[in-house]
Amino acid sequence: MTQYEEIVDRQRLLIDAEEWAEGIKAIHCHGIKSMWYETEDSIEDFENGNVTDVEYNSGLIERKQNDKLIRTFGSRATGDKLIDLYIRGGS
């Protein structure tokens, strides 16, 4: 039975990391056009006023304006990359 312990432990860690990934790391309500993740296209978002950026533990950033999702930055980490993020910052 011990031959499967490592697999079971990794799966348990992955499940914990996936739950943690949905948590919010930071919320930024701003009109700053120089955020580290800003692109040439995303600068246009400020033509209609300030935005709210929600950064999740998974690495994904969602930008909303007037309670409407208008853009995402990055992607959700999965698998080993997610486990690494979780171990470094979440557990």
QUIZIJO-V173447 format. One record per run of one state. SS is the DSSP state (@ for helix, = for strand, . for the rest). FROM is the first residue (numbers start at 1). TO is the last residue. If there is no record, write none. Layout:
BEGIN
ss;from;to
SS;FROM;TO
SS;FROM;TO
END
This chain:
BEGIN
ss;from;to
.;1;1
@;2;21
.;22;23
=;24;30
.;31;41
@;42;48
.;49;50
=;51;56
.;57;60
=;61;65
.;66;67
=;68;73
.;74;78
@;79;89
.;90;91
END
